[in-house]
């Protein structure tokens, strides 16, 4: 993963571990992870899945801005 790559963010309300889960998928790879939803895993002032959940429809497009050792920061295009 690198900056400017696109990911698809999709709500997963039937997730047995987190009712506000948002899965992250990439073309050709499928599921690559989930949006962090814990104060211990959210980076800086970015949004957790819980804060983002009601701001997007069923899905949205993310564009990778930064790749760090511990995670990836995306810009979320809410119009998908």
PDB file of N, CA, C and O in Angstrom:
ATOM      1  N   UNK A   1       0.844  -1.179   0.000  1.00  0.00           N
ATOM      2  CA  UNK A   1       0.000   0.000   0.000  1.00  0.00           C
ATOM      3  C   UNK A   1       0.885   1.237   0.000  1.00  0.00           C
ATOM      4  O   UNK A   1       1.938   1.282   0.637  1.00  0.00           O
ATOM      5  N   UNK A   2       0.423   2.224  -0.730  1.00  0.00           N
ATOM      6  CA  UNK A   2       1.191   3.465  -0.803  1.00  0.00           C
ATOM      7  C   UNK A   2       0.246   4.636  -1.057  1.00  0.00           C
ATOM      8  O   UNK A   2      -0.893   4.438  -1.479  1.00  0.00           O
ATOM      9  N   UNK A   3       0.725   5.871  -0.797  1.00  0.00           N
ATOM     10  CA  UNK A   3      -0.115   7.045  -0.989  1.00  0.00           C
ATOM     11  C   UNK A   3      -0.729   7.090  -2.390  1.00  0.00           C
ATOM     12  O   UNK A   3      -0.125   6.670  -3.377  1.00  0.00           O
ATOM     13  N   UNK A   4      -1.932   7.610  -2.431  1.00  0.00           N
ATOM     14  CA  UNK A   4      -2.757   7.810  -3.628  1.00  0.00           C
ATOM     15  C   UNK A   4      -3.509   6.557  -4.074  1.00  0.00           C
ATOM     16  O   UNK A   4      -4.347   6.641  -4.971  1.00  0.00           O
ATOM     17  N   UNK A   5      -3.235   5.407  -3.476  1.00  0.00           N
ATOM     18  CA  UNK A   5      -3.998   4.202  -3.810  1.00  0.00           C
ATOM     19  C   UNK A   5      -5.397   4.337  -3.217  1.00  0.00           C
ATOM     20  O   UNK A   5      -5.584   4.992  -2.192  1.00  0.00           O
ATOM     21  N   UNK A   6      -6.384   3.709  -3.871  1.00  0.00           N
ATOM     22  CA  UNK A   6      -7.763   3.764  -3.413  1.00  0.00           C
ATOM     23  C   UNK A   6      -8.138   2.488  -2.671  1.00  0.00           C
ATOM     24  O   UNK A   6      -7.671   1.397  -2.997  1.00  0.00           O
ATOM     25  N   UNK A   7      -8.988   2.653  -1.671  1.00  0.00           N
ATOM     26  CA  UNK A   7      -9.551   1.525  -0.938  1.00  0.00           C
ATOM     27  C   UNK A   7     -11.055   1.734  -0.854  1.00  0.00           C
ATOM     28  O   UNK A   7     -11.536   2.864  -0.944  1.00  0.00           O
ATOM     29  N   UNK A   8     -11.786   0.662  -0.684  1.00  0.00           N
ATOM     30  CA  UNK A   8     -13.236   0.742  -0.504  1.00  0.00           C
ATOM     31  C   UNK A   8     -13.536   0.473   0.961  1.00  0.00           C
ATOM     32  O   UNK A   8     -13.075  -0.518   1.527  1.00  0.00           O
ATOM     33  N   UNK A   9     -14.303   1.354   1.564  1.00  0.00           N
ATOM     34  CA  UNK A   9     -14.721   1.220   2.955  1.00  0.00           C
ATOM     35  C   UNK A   9     -16.188   0.808   2.959  1.00  0.00           C
ATOM     36  O   UNK A   9     -17.032   1.493   2.382  1.00  0.00           O
ATOM     37  N   UNK A  10     -16.488  -0.311   3.609  1.00  0.00           N
ATOM     38  CA  UNK A  10     -17.848  -0.834   3.612  1.00  0.00           C
ATOM     39  C   UNK A  10     -18.279  -1.164   5.033  1.00  0.00           C
ATOM     40  O   UNK A  10     -17.580  -1.870   5.759  1.00  0.00           O
ATOM     41  N   UNK A  11     -19.440  -0.643   5.419  1.00  0.00           N
ATOM     42  CA  UNK A  11     -19.981  -0.971   6.736  1.00  0.00           C
ATOM     43  C   UNK A  11     -20.257  -2.470   6.810  1.00  0.00           C
ATOM     44  O   UNK A  11     -20.656  -3.093   5.826  1.00  0.00           O
ATOM     45  N   UNK A  12     -20.040  -3.027   7.981  1.00  0.00           N
ATOM     46  CA  UNK A  12     -20.279  -4.452   8.197  1.00  0.00           C
ATOM     47  C   UNK A  12     -21.105  -4.613   9.481  1.00  0.00           C
ATOM     48  O   UNK A  12     -20.582  -5.067  10.499  1.00  0.00           O
ATOM     49  N   UNK A  13     -22.400  -4.239   9.437  1.00  0.00           N
ATOM     50  CA  UNK A  13     -23.225  -4.237  10.646  1.00  0.00           C
ATOM     51  C   UNK A  13     -23.443  -5.618  11.267  1.00  0.00           C
ATOM     52  O   UNK A  13     -23.821  -5.711  12.435  1.00  0.00           O
ATOM     53  N   UNK A  14     -23.214  -6.681  10.513  1.00  0.00           N
ATOM     54  CA  UNK A  14     -23.386  -8.033  11.047  1.00  0.00           C
ATOM     55  C   UNK A  14     -22.102  -8.589  11.652  1.00  0.00           C
ATOM     56  O   UNK A  14     -22.051  -9.765  12.012  1.00  0.00           O
ATOM     57  N   UNK A  15     -21.064  -7.762  11.769  1.00  0.00           N
ATOM     58  CA  UNK A  15     -19.802  -8.209  12.360  1.00  0.00           C
ATOM     59  C   UNK A  15     -20.049  -8.593  13.814  1.00  0.00           C
ATOM     60  O   UNK A  15     -20.572  -7.789  14.586  1.00  0.00           O
ATOM     61  N   UNK A  16     -19.680  -9.813  14.195  1.00  0.00           N
ATOM     62  CA  UNK A  16     -19.977 -10.303  15.544  1.00  0.00           C
ATOM     63  C   UNK A  16     -19.141  -9.636  16.633  1.00  0.00           C
ATOM     64  O   UNK A  16     -19.487  -9.728  17.811  1.00  0.00           O
ATOM     65  N   UNK A  17     -18.054  -8.972  16.268  1.00  0.00           N
ATOM     66  CA  UNK A  17     -17.169  -8.361  17.254  1.00  0.00           C
ATOM     67  C   UNK A  17     -17.392  -6.862  17.415  1.00  0.00           C
ATOM     68  O   UNK A  17     -17.083  -6.304  18.468  1.00  0.00           O
ATOM     69  N   UNK A  18     -17.925  -6.201  16.388  1.00  0.00           N
ATOM     70  CA  UNK A  18     -18.063  -4.744  16.407  1.00  0.00           C
ATOM     71  C   UNK A  18     -19.219  -4.332  15.502  1.00  0.00           C
ATOM     72  O   UNK A  18     -19.126  -4.478  14.284  1.00  0.00           O
ATOM     73  N   UNK A  19     -20.289  -3.829  16.068  1.00  0.00           N
ATOM     74  CA  UNK A  19     -21.470  -3.432  15.288  1.00  0.00           C
ATOM     75  C   UNK A  19     -21.230  -2.177  14.450  1.00  0.00           C
ATOM     76  O   UNK A  19     -22.055  -1.834  13.603  1.00  0.00           O
ATOM     77  N   UNK A  20     -20.111  -1.491  14.677  1.00  0.00           N
ATOM     78  CA  UNK A  20     -19.749  -0.322  13.866  1.00  0.00           C
ATOM     79  C   UNK A  20     -18.528  -0.617  12.999  1.00  0.00           C
ATOM     80  O   UNK A  20     -17.790   0.294  12.625  1.00  0.00           O
ATOM     81  N   UNK A  21     -18.321  -1.895  12.684  1.00  0.00           N
ATOM     82  CA  UNK A  21     -17.153  -2.291  11.889  1.00  0.00           C
ATOM     83  C   UNK A  21     -17.238  -1.734  10.470  1.00  0.00           C
ATOM     84  O   UNK A  21     -18.300  -1.727   9.847  1.00  0.00           O
ATOM     85  N   UNK A  22     -16.099  -1.274   9.981  1.00  0.00           N
ATOM     86  CA  UNK A  22     -15.977  -0.822   8.602  1.00  0.00           C
ATOM     87  C   UNK A  22     -14.795  -1.565   7.993  1.00  0.00           C
ATOM     88  O   UNK A  22     -13.647  -1.350   8.382  1.00  0.00           O
ATOM     89  N   UNK A  23     -15.089  -2.443   7.032  1.00  0.00           N
ATOM     90  CA  UNK A  23     -14.016  -3.209   6.418  1.00  0.00           C
ATOM     91  C   UNK A  23     -13.349  -2.402   5.306  1.00  0.00           C
ATOM     92  O   UNK A  23     -13.963  -1.529   4.693  1.00  0.00           O
ATOM     93  N   UNK A  24     -12.089  -2.712   5.067  1.00  0.00           N
ATOM     94  CA  UNK A  24     -11.295  -2.027   4.048  1.00  0.00           C
ATOM     95  C   UNK A  24     -10.904  -3.057   2.998  1.00  0.00           C
ATOM     96  O   UNK A  24     -10.319  -4.093   3.312  1.00  0.00           O
ATOM     97  N   UNK A  25     -11.238  -2.753   1.735  1.00  0.00           N
ATOM     98  CA  UNK A  25     -10.945  -3.673   0.635  1.00  0.00           C
ATOM     99  C   UNK A  25     -10.176  -2.939  -0.458  1.00  0.00           C
ATOM    100  O   UNK A  25     -10.305  -1.727  -0.630  1.00  0.00           O
ATOM    101  N   UNK A  26      -9.376  -3.706  -1.188  1.00  0.00           N
ATOM    102  CA  UNK A  26      -8.654  -3.171  -2.343  1.00  0.00           C
ATOM    103  C   UNK A  26      -8.952  -4.047  -3.546  1.00  0.00           C
ATOM    104  O   UNK A  26      -9.075  -5.266  -3.425  1.00  0.00           O
ATOM    105  N   UNK A  27      -9.067  -3.413  -4.714  1.00  0.00           N
ATOM    106  CA  UNK A  27      -9.273  -4.161  -5.952  1.00  0.00           C
ATOM    107  C   UNK A  27      -8.161  -5.188  -6.115  1.00  0.00           C
ATOM    108  O   UNK A  27      -6.984  -4.884  -5.919  1.00  0.00           O
ATOM    109  N   UNK A  28      -8.545  -6.392  -6.473  1.00  0.00           N
ATOM    110  CA  UNK A  28      -7.578  -7.453  -6.711  1.00  0.00           C
ATOM    111  C   UNK A  28      -7.117  -8.180  -5.461  1.00  0.00           C
ATOM    112  O   UNK A  28      -6.561  -9.274  -5.557  1.00  0.00           O
ATOM    113  N   UNK A  29      -7.338  -7.593  -4.286  1.00  0.00           N
ATOM    114  CA  UNK A  29      -6.922  -8.222  -3.031  1.00  0.00           C
ATOM    115  C   UNK A  29      -8.095  -8.594  -2.138  1.00  0.00           C
ATOM    116  O   UNK A  29      -8.011  -9.548  -1.365  1.00  0.00           O
ATOM    117  N   UNK A  30      -9.186  -7.847  -2.240  1.00  0.00           N
ATOM    118  CA  UNK A  30     -10.312  -8.071  -1.341  1.00  0.00           C
ATOM    119  C   UNK A  30     -10.050  -7.447   0.013  1.00  0.00           C
ATOM    120  O   UNK A  30      -9.451  -6.375   0.099  1.00  0.00           O
ATOM    121  N   UNK A  31     -10.495  -8.113   1.080  1.00  0.00           N
ATOM    122  CA  UNK A  31     -10.376  -7.592   2.438  1.00  0.00           C
ATOM    123  C   UNK A  31      -8.907  -7.463   2.846  1.00  0.00           C
ATOM    124  O   UNK A  31      -8.140  -8.424   2.790  1.00  0.00           O
ATOM    125  N   UNK A  32      -8.538  -6.244   3.259  1.00  0.00           N
ATOM    126  CA  UNK A  32      -7.157  -6.016   3.725  1.00  0.00           C
ATOM    127  C   UNK A  32      -7.118  -5.567   5.180  1.00  0.00           C
ATOM    128  O   UNK A  32      -6.038  -5.446   5.759  1.00  0.00           O
ATOM    129  N   UNK A  33      -8.290  -5.318   5.783  1.00  0.00           N
ATOM    130  CA  UNK A  33      -8.319  -4.927   7.187  1.00  0.00           C
ATOM    131  C   UNK A  33      -9.599  -4.201   7.540  1.00  0.00           C
ATOM    132  O   UNK A  33     -10.584  -4.233   6.802  1.00  0.00           O
ATOM    133  N   UNK A  34      -9.560  -3.534   8.705  1.00  0.00           N
ATOM    134  CA  UNK A  34     -10.706  -2.795   9.217  1.00  0.00           C
ATOM    135  C   UNK A  34     -10.256  -1.425   9.702  1.00  0.00           C
ATOM    136  O   UNK A  34      -9.104  -1.241  10.097  1.00  0.00           O
ATOM    137  N   UNK A  35     -11.182  -0.461   9.669  1.00  0.00           N
ATOM    138  CA  UNK A  35     -10.909   0.860  10.228  1.00  0.00           C
ATOM    139  C   UNK A  35     -10.797   0.691  11.746  1.00  0.00           C
ATOM    140  O   UNK A  35     -11.648   0.055  12.368  1.00  0.00           O
ATOM    141  N   UNK A  36      -9.762   1.252  12.330  1.00  0.00           N
ATOM    142  CA  UNK A  36      -9.544   1.157  13.776  1.00  0.00           C
ATOM    143  C   UNK A  36     -10.758   1.700  14.527  1.00  0.00           C
ATOM    144  O   UNK A  36     -11.351   2.700  14.124  1.00  0.00           O
ATOM    145  N   UNK A  37     -11.119   1.031  15.620  1.00  0.00           N
ATOM    146  CA  UNK A  37     -12.275   1.490  16.390  1.00  0.00           C
ATOM    147  C   UNK A  37     -11.994   1.443  17.884  1.00  0.00           C
ATOM    148  O   UNK A  37     -12.873   1.115  18.681  1.00  0.00           O
ATOM    149  N   UNK A  38     -10.778   1.768  18.252  1.00  0.00           N
ATOM    150  CA  UNK A  38     -10.383   1.783  19.648  1.00  0.00           C
ATOM    151  C   UNK A  38      -9.473   2.982  19.880  1.00  0.00           C
ATOM    152  O   UNK A  38      -8.658   3.310  19.018  1.00  0.00           O
ATOM    153  N   UNK A  39      -9.597   3.641  21.028  1.00  0.00           N
ATOM    154  CA  UNK A  39      -8.699   4.775  21.294  1.00  0.00           C
ATOM    155  C   UNK A  39      -7.234   4.342  21.337  1.00  0.00           C
ATOM    156  O   UNK A  39      -6.343   5.185  21.234  1.00  0.00           O
ATOM    157  N   UNK A  40      -6.976   3.069  21.485  1.00  0.00           N
ATOM    158  CA  UNK A  40      -5.604   2.567  21.540  1.00  0.00           C
ATOM    159  C   UNK A  40      -5.016   2.297  20.156  1.00  0.00           C
ATOM    160  O   UNK A  40      -3.803   2.136  20.015  1.00  0.00           O
ATOM    161  N   UNK A  41      -5.876   2.247  19.132  1.00  0.00           N
ATOM    162  CA  UNK A  41      -5.378   1.955  17.786  1.00  0.00           C
ATOM    163  C   UNK A  41      -5.591   3.090  16.787  1.00  0.00           C
ATOM    164  O   UNK A  41      -5.012   3.062  15.701  1.00  0.00           O
ATOM    165  N   UNK A  42      -6.409   4.087  17.129  1.00  0.00           N
ATOM    166  CA  UNK A  42      -6.623   5.228  16.248  1.00  0.00           C
ATOM    167  C   UNK A  42      -5.401   6.134  16.313  1.00  0.00           C
ATOM    168  O   UNK A  42      -4.900   6.429  17.398  1.00  0.00           O
ATOM    169  N   UNK A  43      -4.927   6.571  15.164  1.00  0.00           N
ATOM    170  CA  UNK A  43      -3.723   7.398  15.090  1.00  0.00           C
ATOM    171  C   UNK A  43      -4.059   8.885  15.146  1.00  0.00           C
ATOM    172  O   UNK A  43      -4.900   9.370  14.389  1.00  0.00           O
ATOM    173  N   UNK A  44      -3.398   9.600  16.045  1.00  0.00           N
ATOM    174  CA  UNK A  44      -3.543  11.050  16.136  1.00  0.00           C
ATOM    175  C   UNK A  44      -4.987  11.492  16.239  1.00  0.00           C
ATOM    176  O   UNK A  44      -5.749  10.969  17.052  1.00  0.00           O
ATOM    177  N   UNK A  45      -5.360  12.452  15.415  1.00  0.00           N
ATOM    178  CA  UNK A  45      -6.715  12.985  15.437  1.00  0.00           C
ATOM    179  C   UNK A  45      -7.607  12.374  14.363  1.00  0.00           C
ATOM    180  O   UNK A  45      -8.655  12.931  14.038  1.00  0.00           O
ATOM    181  N   UNK A  46      -7.202  11.239  13.813  1.00  0.00           N
ATOM    182  CA  UNK A  46      -8.031  10.592  12.804  1.00  0.00           C
ATOM    183  C   UNK A  46      -9.294  10.026  13.453  1.00  0.00           C
ATOM    184  O   UNK A  46      -9.365   9.908  14.676  1.00  0.00           O
ATOM    185  N   UNK A  47     -10.277   9.682  12.645  1.00  0.00           N
ATOM    186  CA  UNK A  47     -11.555   9.186  13.153  1.00  0.00           C
ATOM    187  C   UNK A  47     -11.532   7.676  13.333  1.00  0.00           C
ATOM    188  O   UNK A  47     -10.960   6.943  12.526  1.00  0.00           O
ATOM    189  N   UNK A  48     -12.160   7.236  14.398  1.00  0.00           N
ATOM    190  CA  UNK A  48     -12.372   5.806  14.603  1.00  0.00           C
ATOM    191  C   UNK A  48     -13.540   5.365  13.738  1.00  0.00           C
ATOM    192  O   UNK A  48     -14.263   6.201  13.195  1.00  0.00           O
ATOM    193  N   UNK A  49     -13.728   4.062  13.606  1.00  0.00           N
ATOM    194  CA  UNK A  49     -14.866   3.542  12.848  1.00  0.00           C
ATOM    195  C   UNK A  49     -16.174   4.044  13.452  1.00  0.00           C
ATOM    196  O   UNK A  49     -17.107   4.371  12.718  1.00  0.00           O
ATOM    197  N   UNK A  50     -16.251   4.109  14.775  1.00  0.00           N
ATOM    198  CA  UNK A  50     -17.465   4.579  15.440  1.00  0.00           C
ATOM    199  C   UNK A  50     -17.804   6.018  15.089  1.00  0.00           C
ATOM    200  O   UNK A  50     -18.978   6.347  14.922  1.00  0.00           O
ATOM    201  N   UNK A  51     -16.805   6.879  14.976  1.00  0.00           N
ATOM    202  CA  UNK A  51     -17.040   8.285  14.621  1.00  0.00           C
ATOM    203  C   UNK A  51     -17.351   8.431  13.134  1.00  0.00           C
ATOM    204  O   UNK A  51     -18.103   9.324  12.742  1.00  0.00           O
ATOM    205  N   UNK A  52     -16.780   7.565  12.309  1.00  0.00           N
ATOM    206  CA  UNK A  52     -16.957   7.628  10.864  1.00  0.00           C
ATOM    207  C   UNK A  52     -18.255   6.964  10.401  1.00  0.00           C
ATOM    208  O   UNK A  52     -18.816   7.345   9.373  1.00  0.00           O
ATOM    209  N   UNK A  53     -18.727   5.981  11.150  1.00  0.00           N
ATOM    210  CA  UNK A  53     -19.833   5.118  10.755  1.00  0.00           C
ATOM    211  C   UNK A  53     -21.066   5.886  10.276  1.00  0.00           C
ATOM    212  O   UNK A  53     -21.625   5.558   9.229  1.00  0.00           O
ATOM    213  N   UNK A  54     -21.490   6.889  11.015  1.00  0.00           N
ATOM    214  CA  UNK A  54     -22.699   7.632  10.652  1.00  0.00           C
ATOM    215  C   UNK A  54     -22.444   8.750   9.645  1.00  0.00           C
ATOM    216  O   UNK A  54     -23.387   9.415   9.217  1.00  0.00           O
ATOM    217  N   UNK A  55     -21.214   8.963   9.268  1.00  0.00           N
ATOM    218  CA  UNK A  55     -20.865  10.027   8.321  1.00  0.00           C
ATOM    219  C   UNK A  55     -20.805   9.536   6.875  1.00  0.00           C
ATOM    220  O   UNK A  55     -20.722  10.338   5.945  1.00  0.00           O
ATOM    221  N   UNK A  56     -20.849   8.210   6.689  1.00  0.00           N
ATOM    222  CA  UNK A  56     -20.812   7.650   5.344  1.00  0.00           C
ATOM    223  C   UNK A  56     -22.079   6.833   5.102  1.00  0.00           C
ATOM    224  O   UNK A  56     -22.778   6.462   6.045  1.00  0.00           O
ATOM    225  N   UNK A  57     -22.364   6.559   3.843  1.00  0.00           N
ATOM    226  CA  UNK A  57     -23.475   5.672   3.514  1.00  0.00           C
ATOM    227  C   UNK A  57     -23.046   4.235   3.794  1.00  0.00           C
ATOM    228  O   UNK A  57     -22.257   3.992   4.707  1.00  0.00           O
ATOM    229  N   UNK A  58     -23.552   3.295   3.028  1.00  0.00           N
ATOM    230  CA  UNK A  58     -23.162   1.895   3.215  1.00  0.00           C
ATOM    231  C   UNK A  58     -21.702   1.662   2.865  1.00  0.00           C
ATOM    232  O   UNK A  58     -21.070   0.737   3.375  1.00  0.00           O
ATOM    233  N   UNK A  59     -21.162   2.523   1.976  1.00  0.00           N
ATOM    234  CA  UNK A  59     -19.749   2.397   1.609  1.00  0.00           C
ATOM    235  C   UNK A  59     -19.215   3.771   1.208  1.00  0.00           C
ATOM    236  O   UNK A  59     -19.973   4.711   0.968  1.00  0.00           O
ATOM    237  N   UNK A  60     -17.904   3.856   1.143  1.00  0.00           N
ATOM    238  CA  UNK A  60     -17.238   5.096   0.745  1.00  0.00           C
ATOM    239  C   UNK A  60     -15.886   4.730   0.163  1.00  0.00           C
ATOM    240  O   UNK A  60     -15.401   3.611   0.333  1.00  0.00           O
ATOM    241  N   UNK A  61     -15.290   5.681  -0.520  1.00  0.00           N
ATOM    242  CA  UNK A  61     -13.952   5.487  -1.070  1.00  0.00           C
ATOM    243  C   UNK A  61     -12.936   6.168  -0.158  1.00  0.00           C
ATOM    244  O   UNK A  61     -13.156   7.287   0.307  1.00  0.00           O
ATOM    245  N   UNK A  62     -11.835   5.490   0.089  1.00  0.00           N
ATOM    246  CA  UNK A  62     -10.738   6.083   0.837  1.00  0.00           C
ATOM    247  C   UNK A  62      -9.534   6.210  -0.077  1.00  0.00           C
ATOM    248  O   UNK A  62      -9.293   5.347  -0.922  1.00  0.00           O
ATOM    249  N   UNK A  63      -8.788   7.270   0.089  1.00  0.00           N
ATOM    250  CA  UNK A  63      -7.552   7.457  -0.667  1.00  0.00           C
ATOM    251  C   UNK A  63      -6.418   7.522   0.345  1.00  0.00           C
ATOM    252  O   UNK A  63      -6.422   8.366   1.241  1.00  0.00           O
ATOM    253  N   UNK A  64      -5.458   6.637   0.201  1.00  0.00           N
ATOM    254  CA  UNK A  64      -4.359   6.550   1.160  1.00  0.00           C
ATOM    255  C   UNK A  64      -3.520   7.825   1.101  1.00  0.00           C
ATOM    256  O   UNK A  64      -3.062   8.244   0.038  1.00  0.00           O
ATOM    257  N   UNK A  65      -3.333   8.430   2.279  1.00  0.00           N
ATOM    258  CA  UNK A  65      -2.492   9.617   2.392  1.00  0.00           C
ATOM    259  C   UNK A  65      -1.114   9.271   2.936  1.00  0.00           C
ATOM    260  O   UNK A  65      -0.095   9.711   2.402  1.00  0.00           O
ATOM    261  N   UNK A  66      -1.091   8.476   4.008  1.00  0.00           N
ATOM    262  CA  UNK A  66       0.167   8.134   4.689  1.00  0.00           C
ATOM    263  C   UNK A  66       0.188   6.659   5.046  1.00  0.00           C
ATOM    264  O   UNK A  66      -0.833   6.081   5.416  1.00  0.00           O
ATOM    265  N   UNK A  67       1.353   6.062   4.930  1.00  0.00           N
ATOM    266  CA  UNK A  67       1.567   4.691   5.375  1.00  0.00           C
ATOM    267  C   UNK A  67       2.604   4.768   6.484  1.00  0.00           C
ATOM    268  O   UNK A  67       3.726   5.221   6.261  1.00  0.00           O
ATOM    269  N   UNK A  68       2.226   4.325   7.685  1.00  0.00           N
ATOM    270  CA  UNK A  68       3.143   4.354   8.818  1.00  0.00           C
ATOM    271  C   UNK A  68       3.487   2.928   9.227  1.00  0.00           C
ATOM    272  O   UNK A  68       2.949   1.964   8.683  1.00  0.00           O
ATOM    273  N   UNK A  69       4.363   2.814  10.165  1.00  0.00           N
ATOM    274  CA  UNK A  69       4.755   1.495  10.667  1.00  0.00           C
ATOM    275  C   UNK A  69       3.580   0.765  11.323  1.00  0.00           C
ATOM    276  O   UNK A  69       3.526  -0.464  11.321  1.00  0.00           O
ATOM    277  N   UNK A  70       2.642   1.534  11.884  1.00  0.00           N
ATOM    278  CA  UNK A  70       1.545   0.941  12.648  1.00  0.00           C
ATOM    279  C   UNK A  70       0.166   1.087  12.031  1.00  0.00           C
ATOM    280  O   UNK A  70      -0.823   0.657  12.626  1.00  0.00           O
ATOM    281  N   UNK A  71       0.082   1.681  10.856  1.00  0.00           N
ATOM    282  CA  UNK A  71      -1.237   1.826  10.256  1.00  0.00           C
ATOM    283  C   UNK A  71      -1.212   2.710   9.025  1.00  0.00           C
ATOM    284  O   UNK A  71      -0.159   3.178   8.590  1.00  0.00           O
ATOM    285  N   UNK A  72      -2.376   2.923   8.485  1.00  0.00           N
ATOM    286  CA  UNK A  72      -2.529   3.709   7.269  1.00  0.00           C
ATOM    287  C   UNK A  72      -3.582   4.785   7.521  1.00  0.00           C
ATOM    288  O   UNK A  72      -4.617   4.521   8.132  1.00  0.00           O
ATOM    289  N   UNK A  73      -3.311   5.993   7.049  1.00  0.00           N
ATOM    290  CA  UNK A  73      -4.231   7.113   7.189  1.00  0.00           C
ATOM    291  C   UNK A  73      -4.804   7.406   5.809  1.00  0.00           C
ATOM    292  O   UNK A  73      -4.064   7.557   4.837  1.00  0.00           O
ATOM    293  N   UNK A  74      -6.137   7.484   5.732  1.00  0.00           N
ATOM    294  CA  UNK A  74      -6.819   7.742   4.459  1.00  0.00           C
ATOM    295  C   UNK A  74      -7.668   8.996   4.531  1.00  0.00           C
ATOM    296  O   UNK A  74      -8.154   9.386   5.593  1.00  0.00           O
ATOM    297  N   UNK A  75      -7.831   9.608   3.385  1.00  0.00           N
ATOM    298  CA  UNK A  75      -8.842  10.639   3.201  1.00  0.00           C
ATOM    299  C   UNK A  75     -10.096   9.893   2.785  1.00  0.00           C
ATOM    300  O   UNK A  75     -10.026   9.008   1.932  1.00  0.00           O
ATOM    301  N   UNK A  76     -11.239  10.226   3.363  1.00  0.00           N
ATOM    302  CA  UNK A  76     -12.483   9.537   3.031  1.00  0.00           C
ATOM    303  C   UNK A  76     -13.346  10.421   2.150  1.00  0.00           C
ATOM    304  O   UNK A  76     -13.733  11.526   2.530  1.00  0.00           O
ATOM    305  N   UNK A  77     -13.638   9.905   0.962  1.00  0.00           N
ATOM    306  CA  UNK A  77     -14.547  10.565   0.039  1.00  0.00           C
ATOM    307  C   UNK A  77     -15.942  10.039   0.383  1.00  0.00           C
ATOM    308  O   UNK A  77     -16.276   8.900   0.055  1.00  0.00           O
ATOM    309  N   UNK A  78     -16.735  10.850   1.029  1.00  0.00           N
ATOM    310  CA  UNK A  78     -18.030  10.403   1.548  1.00  0.00           C
ATOM    311  C   UNK A  78     -19.087  10.248   0.464  1.00  0.00           C
ATOM    312  O   UNK A  78     -20.183   9.772   0.760  1.00  0.00           O
ATOM    313  N   UNK A  79     -18.813  10.622  -0.755  1.00  0.00           N
ATOM    314  CA  UNK A  79     -19.809  10.537  -1.833  1.00  0.00           C
ATOM    315  C   UNK A  79     -19.616   9.299  -2.676  1.00  0.00           C
ATOM    316  O   UNK A  79     -19.161   9.401  -3.815  1.00  0.00           O
ATOM    317  N   UNK A  80     -19.942   8.151  -2.161  1.00  0.00           N
ATOM    318  CA  UNK A  80     -19.868   6.927  -2.973  1.00  0.00           C
ATOM    319  C   UNK A  80     -21.211   6.255  -2.953  1.00  0.00           C
ATOM    320  O   UNK A  80     -21.385   5.204  -3.570  1.00  0.00           O
TER     321      UNK A  80
END
